[in-house]
Amino acid sequence: VEFATTLATMSAGEWDRVAGMDYPFLRHRFLLGLEETGCTTADSGWQPCHVVLRRGEDAIAVMPMYHKSHSYGEYVFDWSWADAWQRSGLDYYPKLVSAIPFTPATGPRLCIGQGEDVAAITATVLQAIQQLANKRGISSWHILFPVESVSEELLQLGLHQRVATQFHWFNDGYESFDDFLSTFSSRKRKNLRRERKRVVEQGLRLETRTGGEIQAKHWQQFYTFYQLTYAKRSGHGGYLTREFFTQTAAAMGDQVVLVMAYHGDHPVAGALYFRSSDTLFGRYWGCEREFDCLHFEACYYQGIEYCIANGLQRFDPGAQGEHKIQRGFHPVHTYSNHWIADAQLSAAVGDFTRRELAHVEAYKEQAATLLPFKQSL
């Protein structure tokens, strides 16, 4: 097992051969681009420490991993754990995190070559991470948003499992947006149509571009919107640099989809998506000024229309947001797993995740009762 402090030590061909090209956030171009544009560095608290398992000279398994000095940009909130460590006289940071930076999207994490022994490789990688943590005095290792089957396997290997809820849209063979709306109850359908009509009434129009259709000026405009919106919400300009959008995202080809909103001929807002062969991922939003219902239109309804038009089966619009339920997004579970070096604190985390699960299950069930679909469905 090797731990790579930069993905530049591996070629795109070698990494992508194991990680695959379909899930956009694991592509060599995406992860190395985050490094090269200053988003994931030691200075930002996201020092790459990627896992590479080799047999001889050949990589047979890879996994993104970061040596972290904080918990920002993860979307699995463990601030209370850090406080507990501090009260115990221990340091929670640094920690190791296997995740896609700033991206709460479920997908592959430990990628294993075809025909390899998955159980043996998983155990080998876990042991190597634990040895690295013990050697460097690192408190813990966290794998965020793996697929459920991987999370269950890690649970069997002794890692604590934490469950949360997001809201995803699923394509039930819809032929159009109106076909999708026909599954709503009458009142909910009218509410949604009213929101879309409100966008038009304000003189707004939206354009969807993919890949090479997105010009340099569009990336510059979108970065400005992104920065403005982050500054309003959090007081800083966001985790991502201008170069991430103009260089890294721009190089992702047809795996990027950009929706731009115009008031007259003037661009006023944008929503950036990434896509795989079957899933659309809503990632970033920004606006120059606020318009009624524009966020819903750009970030949700345009995404649904894109999925229907392109035959995508799922739309993951990002973390949180109970307002998505009434717009047809189903509550789904997401997962994370956690290895804690200190035995006493590990037991406390295990107790916390088990107690939390009952509340998460109850919340998901309650959220499902608020979906807008006709009762007969």
C-alpha distance (Angstrom), angle and dihedral (degrees) to the residues before:
residue distance angle dihedral
V1 . . .
E2 3.81 . .
F3 3.80 128.4 .
A4 3.81 110.2 -146.9
T5 3.82 116.3 -153.6
T6 3.80 88.8 -163.6
L7 3.77 132.0 23.3
A8 3.81 87.5 -138.0
T9 3.82 87.4 85.4
M10 3.82 88.5 69.8
S11 3.78 127.3 57.9
A12 3.79 119.6 -121.5
G13 3.80 88.8 -117.5
E14 3.81 93.5 55.0
W15 3.83 95.9 46.1
D16 3.81 96.1 40.7
R17 3.80 92.2 47.5
V18 3.82 88.4 66.2
A19 3.83 101.3 27.7
G20 3.79 95.8 41.9
M21 3.78 129.4 -136.9
D22 3.81 102.8 -109.8
Y23 3.81 100.6 78.3
P24 3.81 99.2 64.9
F25 3.80 98.6 -153.7
L26 3.80 94.7 61.0
R27 3.77 96.3 51.3
H28 3.79 115.4 118.8
R29 3.80 89.4 -125.1
F30 3.82 92.1 56.5
L31 3.82 98.7 44.9
L32 3.81 95.5 41.1
G33 3.79 88.7 44.5
L34 3.81 89.8 58.4
E35 3.81 88.1 55.5
E36 3.78 97.1 44.3
T37 3.81 93.6 48.9
G38 3.82 93.1 51.5
C39 3.81 99.0 -107.0
T40 3.82 99.1 113.4
T41 3.77 110.6 36.1
A42 3.79 137.9 119.7
D43 3.81 87.7 -97.0
S44 3.82 91.9 55.9
G45 3.81 91.9 47.3
W46 3.81 92.5 -111.4
Q47 3.81 103.1 102.6
P48 3.82 108.9 176.2
C49 3.79 114.3 -119.5
H50 3.80 99.4 163.4
V51 3.80 119.5 -175.5
V52 3.80 118.0 -124.2
L53 3.80 121.1 177.6
R54 3.80 115.0 -163.2
R55 3.75 135.9 -171.1
G56 3.75 101.8 -156.6
E57 3.79 105.2 -43.7
D58 3.82 95.4 -24.8
A59 3.81 123.0 97.3
I60 3.80 109.1 -133.2
A61 3.82 99.5 169.8
V62 3.81 135.2 21.8
M63 3.79 135.2 -180.0
P64 3.81 133.1 177.8
M65 3.78 112.4 -118.3
Y66 3.79 135.3 167.8
H67 3.80 135.4 -159.5
K68 3.80 100.8 -134.0
S69 3.79 133.8 -162.3
H70 3.84 95.9 -173.6
S71 3.82 141.2 16.0
Y72 3.80 101.0 -114.2
G73 3.80 120.6 128.9
E74 3.81 96.3 20.9
Y75 3.84 105.8 100.6
V76 3.81 92.0 -149.2
F77 3.76 100.9 95.9
D78 3.80 117.3 -140.3
W79 3.79 102.3 156.1
S80 3.81 90.6 120.0
W81 3.80 89.3 55.9
A82 3.80 90.5 52.6
D83 3.81 89.1 51.3
A84 3.81 90.8 50.6
W85 3.82 90.7 52.0
Q86 3.79 90.7 50.4
R87 3.82 92.3 49.6
S88 3.81 87.7 51.7
G89 3.79 90.8 54.2
L90 3.82 93.1 -109.4
D91 3.81 133.9 118.3
Y92 3.82 117.1 -115.9
Y93 3.79 91.4 -172.1
P94 2.92 134.3 100.9
K95 3.79 98.2 48.7
L96 3.81 134.2 161.8
V97 3.80 119.4 -116.9
S98 3.81 128.1 -172.9
A99 3.78 103.5 -160.3
I100 3.76 144.6 110.2
P101 3.81 103.5 -93.9
F102 3.81 114.8 -110.0
T103 3.82 89.8 -6.3
P104 3.83 121.5 108.5
A105 3.82 93.0 -171.1
T106 3.80 121.1 133.6
G107 3.79 114.5 -125.6
P108 3.81 145.9 112.0
R109 3.79 117.5 -33.4
L110 3.83 110.0 163.1
C111 3.80 101.9 43.2
I112 3.80 115.6 -162.7
G113 3.80 126.9 -168.6
Q114 3.77 120.0 -108.0
G115 3.78 115.1 -85.6
E116 3.80 94.6 17.0
D117 3.81 125.0 129.8
V118 3.81 100.9 -98.5
A119 3.81 96.4 -168.5
A120 3.81 94.0 48.6
I121 3.80 93.5 46.4
T122 3.81 92.8 47.0
A123 3.81 90.9 51.8
T124 3.81 91.6 46.6
V125 3.80 93.2 50.7
L126 3.81 92.4 46.1
Q127 3.80 91.4 51.3
A128 3.82 91.5 48.9
I129 3.82 91.8 50.7
Q130 3.80 91.4 49.4
Q131 3.82 90.7 49.8
L132 3.82 90.8 49.4
A133 3.81 91.0 49.5
N134 3.79 93.3 49.0
K135 3.80 92.0 46.9
R136 3.82 93.9 50.5
G137 3.80 98.5 36.6
I138 3.79 93.3 -112.8
S139 3.80 114.9 164.2
S140 3.79 102.5 -144.4
W141 3.80 152.3 -19.3
H142 3.81 122.5 -124.1
I143 3.81 128.1 -170.8
L144 3.79 111.2 -162.8
F145 3.81 128.9 -156.4
P146 3.81 99.5 -5.5
V147 3.80 117.8 163.0
E148 3.80 114.1 -86.7
S149 3.82 96.2 -106.5
V150 3.82 92.0 55.5
S151 3.80 91.3 46.1
E152 3.81 90.1 52.5
E153 3.80 90.9 49.5
L154 3.80 91.2 51.5
L155 3.80 89.5 48.2
Q156 3.80 88.5 57.0
L157 3.82 88.6 51.2
G158 3.80 90.1 57.8
L159 3.80 103.3 -94.6
H160 3.78 116.3 134.7
Q161 3.80 114.0 -112.1
R162 3.78 121.2 -140.9
V163 3.81 120.7 -166.2
A164 3.81 126.9 -158.6
T165 3.80 137.6 167.1
Q166 3.79 133.1 -110.8
F167 3.81 131.4 168.3
H168 3.82 119.9 -117.8
W169 3.80 134.0 177.2
F170 3.80 120.6 -132.7
N171 3.78 127.0 -156.7
D172 3.80 109.4 -129.5
G173 3.79 92.9 -172.2
Y174 3.80 93.7 -74.3
E175 3.80 116.5 179.5
S176 3.82 95.7 -161.0
F177 3.79 143.0 -5.2
D178 3.80 88.9 -96.0
D179 3.80 88.7 53.6
F180 3.81 88.2 55.4
L181 3.81 91.4 47.0
S182 3.80 90.7 52.0
T183 3.82 87.5 72.6
F184 3.84 91.0 61.3
S185 3.76 125.9 93.2
S186 3.81 111.7 -102.5
R187 3.82 96.2 -104.7
K188 3.80 94.6 47.4
R189 3.79 91.2 46.6
K190 3.81 91.1 53.2
N191 3.82 91.3 49.1
L192 3.78 92.8 53.6
R193 3.79 94.1 45.7
R194 3.81 88.7 50.0
E195 3.82 89.8 55.4
R196 3.79 92.3 51.4
K197 3.80 91.5 46.3
R198 3.80 90.2 51.0
V199 3.81 90.0 59.7
V200 3.81 91.0 55.2
E201 3.80 92.4 45.2
Q202 3.81 90.1 59.5
G203 3.79 90.8 58.5
L204 3.80 94.9 -106.5
R205 3.77 126.7 145.7
L206 3.80 128.9 -176.1
E207 3.79 131.1 -146.4
T208 3.81 126.4 -165.3
R209 3.79 120.0 -150.8
T210 3.79 131.9 178.6
G211 3.79 134.2 -164.8
G212 3.78 113.7 -34.7
E213 3.81 92.0 10.6
I214 3.81 87.7 73.7
Q215 3.80 107.0 87.2
A216 3.79 129.2 -157.6
K217 3.81 91.0 -102.5
H218 3.82 90.4 56.1
W219 3.81 91.7 53.6
Q220 3.80 90.7 48.9
Q221 3.81 91.4 49.2
F222 3.78 92.7 47.3
Y223 3.82 93.0 50.0
T224 3.80 89.5 53.7
F225 3.82 90.3 52.2
Y226 3.82 91.0 47.0
Q227 3.80 92.5 51.6
L228 3.80 94.6 46.3
T229 3.79 93.1 50.4
Y230 3.80 94.4 46.3
A231 3.79 90.6 49.2
K232 3.83 90.8 53.2
R233 3.81 93.0 49.0
S234 3.78 102.9 38.1
G235 3.77 110.4 8.2
H236 3.80 95.3 -112.6
G237 3.78 133.7 84.2
G238 3.80 97.6 -109.4
Y239 3.78 136.8 -94.5
L240 3.79 95.5 -83.0
T241 3.79 127.5 75.9
R242 3.78 128.7 -135.7
E243 3.81 88.6 -108.3
F244 3.80 91.3 57.1
F245 3.79 89.5 64.3
T246 3.80 99.3 35.5
Q247 3.83 95.4 43.6
T248 3.82 113.8 16.9
A249 3.81 101.9 34.0
A250 3.78 90.8 37.7
A251 3.82 89.6 57.1
M252 3.83 94.8 54.0
G253 3.80 93.7 87.5
D254 3.78 118.8 -157.0
Q255 3.80 90.9 -6.9
V256 3.81 88.8 83.3
V257 3.80 124.0 73.1
L258 3.80 121.1 -173.4
V259 3.81 123.7 -166.1
M260 3.80 113.1 -164.2
A261 3.81 124.6 -169.5
Y262 3.81 121.3 -149.2
H263 3.80 131.7 -164.5
G264 3.76 100.3 -156.9
D265 3.80 102.3 -40.6
H266 3.79 94.2 -31.8
P267 3.84 118.6 102.4
V268 3.82 110.2 -129.4
A269 3.83 107.0 165.7
G270 3.78 145.0 4.9
A271 3.79 142.8 -164.5
L272 3.80 122.3 -156.0
Y273 3.80 122.6 -153.0
F274 3.79 134.8 179.9
R275 3.79 123.6 -154.8
S276 3.79 143.5 -161.8
S277 3.80 126.1 -164.3
D278 3.81 91.9 -77.9
T279 3.83 108.7 13.4
L280 3.79 136.8 62.0
F281 3.80 116.4 -151.3
G282 3.80 117.8 -157.2
R283 3.78 106.8 -150.2
Y284 3.81 121.1 157.1
W285 3.80 137.1 22.5
G286 3.76 133.2 -177.6
C287 3.78 139.0 164.8
E288 3.78 139.9 -170.4
R289 3.81 92.9 -146.3
E290 3.79 136.5 -0.5
F291 3.80 123.6 -96.0
D292 3.81 126.6 179.4
C293 3.82 112.3 -92.9
L294 3.82 94.3 -10.4
H295 3.80 93.0 121.0
F296 3.81 90.8 54.8
E297 3.80 91.4 47.7
A298 3.81 97.3 47.0
C299 3.80 98.5 38.0
Y300 3.82 102.4 35.4
Y301 3.80 117.0 12.4
Q302 3.79 95.8 42.9
G303 3.81 88.3 48.2
I304 3.81 92.0 51.7
E305 3.80 90.8 48.6
Y306 3.80 90.2 50.1
C307 3.81 91.8 51.2
I308 3.81 92.3 49.9
A309 3.81 93.3 46.3
N310 3.82 93.2 47.7
G311 3.80 100.2 37.4
L312 3.81 96.8 -114.6
Q313 3.78 113.9 161.2
R314 3.80 102.4 -151.4
F315 3.79 139.2 30.1
D316 3.80 117.3 -157.9
P317 3.82 105.0 -171.4
G318 3.81 96.5 -176.7
A319 3.78 138.2 -97.9
Q320 3.80 130.4 -26.0
G321 3.81 125.0 -9.6
E322 3.78 118.6 133.0
H323 3.82 87.8 -168.8
K324 3.81 86.1 76.6
I325 3.82 92.0 70.1
Q326 3.81 96.1 71.2
R327 3.81 88.0 49.2
G328 3.80 93.1 60.5
F329 3.82 102.8 -91.4
H330 3.81 112.3 139.6
P331 3.82 122.9 -138.9
V332 3.81 110.5 -111.0
H333 3.78 133.8 176.2
T334 3.79 122.5 -108.5
Y335 3.79 124.4 -167.1
S336 3.77 143.8 -146.5
N337 3.82 131.9 175.9
H338 3.78 129.3 -148.9
W339 3.79 135.1 -160.6
I340 3.81 114.3 -166.4
A341 3.80 120.1 -164.8
D342 3.82 97.7 -153.7
A343 3.82 109.5 75.0
Q344 3.81 96.4 -148.2
L345 3.80 94.4 48.3
S346 3.80 90.3 43.1
A347 3.79 89.3 57.7
A348 3.82 90.2 50.1
V349 3.81 91.8 50.9
G350 3.79 90.2 48.5
D351 3.78 90.9 53.1
F352 3.81 90.8 47.4
T353 3.82 94.4 51.8
R354 3.81 92.7 47.4
R355 3.80 92.7 51.1
E356 3.79 92.2 43.4
L357 3.82 91.7 53.7
A358 3.81 93.8 68.3
H359 3.82 90.6 55.5
V360 3.81 92.3 46.6
E361 3.82 91.9 50.8
A362 3.81 91.6 49.4
Y363 3.80 91.3 47.7
K364 3.82 92.6 50.9
E365 3.80 91.7 50.2
Q366 3.80 91.9 48.6
A367 3.81 92.0 47.5
A368 3.81 91.0 53.1
T369 3.81 90.1 59.5
L370 3.83 89.3 62.0
L371 3.81 96.1 58.8
P372 3.82 112.8 125.1
F373 3.79 98.1 -129.6
K374 3.79 125.5 120.1
Q375 3.78 112.1 -89.0
S376 3.81 93.0 -119.8
L377 3.79 88.6 65.5
